[in-house]
Amino acid sequence: MVDPRAEDLPRVLANTSALARDAEGQGAVWRLAADERDLDANVIALGPGGSIGEHAGPDLDVILHVVSGSGILTTAGGDVALEPGGIVWLPRRTRRGFTAGAEGLVYFSVHRRKPGLGLSARPTG
């Protein structure tokens, strides 16, 4: 029988309630850091009135789970209210922007891992 490596075992990585409670400032307050994985995940915090400007999403579907606070998701189809417990699907390449409400906004996002930029040797000759 092969002994599994610790990093290959199921385990608790973070507590979103604690992350939301302790979040200061704006940006990623947690990121999935395992080297060998198929998913990317992070917890994003926006302070009161903070925003992420409208942009085209990646070539990946994204799922968001609103952990705390509230806000508005701006889409090509109109504004979507965000509130704790909401699970939102962001289809690949769709336009989106976020604006936090008066108490800020904290959300957990997960999507397939983006391909890394591979560095290779410059061809010779």
Secondary structure, DSSP 8 states (H G I E B T S, - for coil): -----GGGS------HHHHHHH--SSEEEEE---SS-SEEEEEEEE-TT-EEEEEE--SS-EEEEEEEEEEEEEETTEEEEE-TT-EEEE-TT-EEEEEEEEEEEEEEEEEE-------------
